[in-house]
Amino acid sequence: MAFLTSDKILDKALDRYETESVILQLADGRYDKEWGEKETIGDEIAIRLPIYARPRRGEEADPQALDERAVFLKIPAAYGSDSYITDRQLSMDLLDFTEQVMNPHMDAVVSQVSQSACKTMAENVSNFVGTPGVLPTALSTYTASGRLLTQGGTPTGLTSRYMLVDAAMDEAAAAAGRTLLNPTAEIAEQYKTGSMTGKLGWFSNFTWYMEQALYQQTVGQLGTLQGKVNGANQTGNTIVTNGWSANVAGLLNKGDKLWFTGSYMVHPVLGVAYNDLAPFSVANTVNSDAGGNATITLTDSVEFGTPYANISAPLGNNAPIYVWGQLATTLGTGGAAWGGIAGITFTLGIAMHKSALVYASPDLILPQDVDRLSGRTRSDKMKVAMRVWRASDVNKGRVITRLDMLMGFLVGQPRKACLVCSVQV
């Protein structure tokens, strides 16, 4: 006789999810209500971006049209983990069942979900600090990410910014911070744990977390010649360029970051221009043709002179293009062009505000031909839905148990996050 029920199984699964998931504890699940009380409303919802208003000085009104914009959060295929769970296993003590069966499957699901969330951030957030392939060994790299978030209009509250690092970044940052952090008792604890995360994980207006699912980006092949803007005053998501090495397949990869010489960051509300070049992310793989020409699609539009302006000056004709902060004339190990970053794979940490990453998790349909141990639930705290679906495989005389989740991600406000380049893998 089986003593476990679907409610007990799902409760333990949600407990494990809440414990093991890091990035989704820090993300924005406010759109949960769009799906929370419905089984299905399609696979995407439109999310309105914040409106940036123009200030007025003086008595005369200066009304402005509301330029509302929307982005779409799409739900991809389900995440899940499946097994043949026997009646003997279901008759186990709940603690034994959790440790032996549930936790390994839940960990597999959480790992998939976290990897997808980190990949979404890496490919759609344009701000970055550090050098690809180089482990940050100074805390100034992390404080620089805070500067970029502030220049992008991110709130500065003591509990609203988060730093996600892996073990190597954590170890190096803890070592760098021992001479700076006070009081003595905390320095001693940092030394003993060798970690910036955990109960003492706060520095430079960030709360620090360990995230093992950080994305590993591979830089495009780049070639050896300097890419440039081909034509002045270009705006929108598509930029025409030339000057690249000819016939390079995978010249730029999805997620590579670009700066356009002469076009600097501006504050989204104040309109103040800064000394940092405005960053943009490559949306799709880019190839160069026989003439060294390449048309680049960006995740964010290049905008000048609109309420959503993100550059201080229009793109200039022949403006050199930086890739991950490097020019073709920047030489790396062995005298390699582009600082030697072409083709390398490296880890990306994440500095973020909650509003940067949006997620949603619809309820899943529970088929009618399931056994009594099947069920579904959702967490009001984490705003995620889960389903356990157990049914017979009559052809092979086995019982299959599925654990499923639907989860979609969207970087709705990319200026409120920053990537931290780290070690080559």
VENMO-V939217 format. One record per backbone hydrogen bond with DSSP energy under -0.5 kcal/mol. NH is the residue of the N-H (numbers start at 1). CO is the residue of the C=O. If there is no record, write none. Layout:
[[NH	CO] [NH	CO]]
This chain:
[[3	90] [4	90] [9	5] [10	6] [11	7] [12	8] [13	9] [14	10] [15	11] [16	12] [17	13] [18	14] [19	15] [20	16] [21	17] [25	22] [26	22] [26	23] [28	357] [29	27] [32	29] [33	30] [34	31] [35	32] [36	32] [37	33] [38	35] [41	42] [45	73] [47	71] [48	46] [49	69] [53	51] [67	65] [68	66] [71	47] [73	45] [73	71] [74	72] [75	43] [76	74] [76	407] [79	405] [81	403] [83	401] [85	83] [86	84] [90	86] [91	87] [91	88] [92	89] [97	93] [98	94] [99	95] [100	96] [101	97] [102	97] [103	98] [105	101] [106	102] [107	103] [108	104] [109	105] [110	106] [111	107] [112	108] [113	109] [114	110] [115	111] [116	112] [117	113] [118	114] [119	115] [120	116] [121	117] [122	118] [123	119] [124	120] [125	121] [129	419] [133	422] [134	131] [135	133] [141	138] [142	138] [143	139] [144	140] [145	141] [146	142] [147	143] [148	144] [149	145] [150	146] [151	147] [152	148] [153	150] [154	149] [160	157] [162	352] [163	207] [164	350] [165	163] [165	209] [170	166] [171	167] [172	168] [173	169] [174	170] [175	171] [176	172] [177	173] [178	174] [178	175] [180	177] [181	177] [186	183] [187	183] [188	184] [189	185] [190	186] [191	187] [192	188] [193	189] [194	190] [195	190] [198	208] [200	197] [201	198] [202	200] [203	206] [206	203] [207	161] [208	201] [208	206] [209	163] [211	165] [211	209] [214	211] [217	215] [217	346] [219	217] [219	344] [221	250] [222	251] [223	221] [227	225] [228	242] [229	319] [230	240] [231	229] [233	315] [234	231] [236	302] [239	237] [239	296] [241	294] [242	228] [244	292] [247	289] [248	245] [249	247] [251	248] [251	286] [252	286] [255	282] [256	253] [258	280] [259	322] [260	278] [261	259] [261	320] [263	260] [264	262] [265	276] [267	272] [271	267] [274	265] [278	263] [280	258] [282	256] [283	297] [284	297] [286	252] [288	248] [289	293] [292	289] [294	241] [296	239] [296	294] [298	237] [299	281] [302	236] [303	301] [309	306] [310	303] [311	303] [312	264] [315	234] [318	229] [319	316] [321	227] [322	259] [322	320] [323	326] [324	257] [324	322] [326	323] [330	327] [331	329] [332	336] [335	332] [336	333] [338	327] [338	328] [339	330] [340	337] [341	338] [343	220] [344	341] [346	217] [347	423] [348	215] [349	347] [349	420] [350	164] [351	418] [352	162] [353	416] [354	160] [356	353] [357	353] [357	354] [358	356] [358	410] [359	28] [360	408] [363	35] [363	38] [367	365] [370	368] [371	390] [374	371] [375	388] [377	386] [379	384] [380	378] [383	379] [384	379] [386	377] [387	404] [388	375] [389	387] [389	402] [390	388] [391	400] [393	398] [394	392] [396	393] [397	393] [398	393] [400	391] [400	398] [401	83] [402	389] [403	81] [404	387] [405	79] [408	360] [410	358] [412	356] [412	410] [413	356] [416	413] [417	414] [418	351] [419	127] [420	349] [421	129] [421	419] [422	347] [424	133] [425	345]]
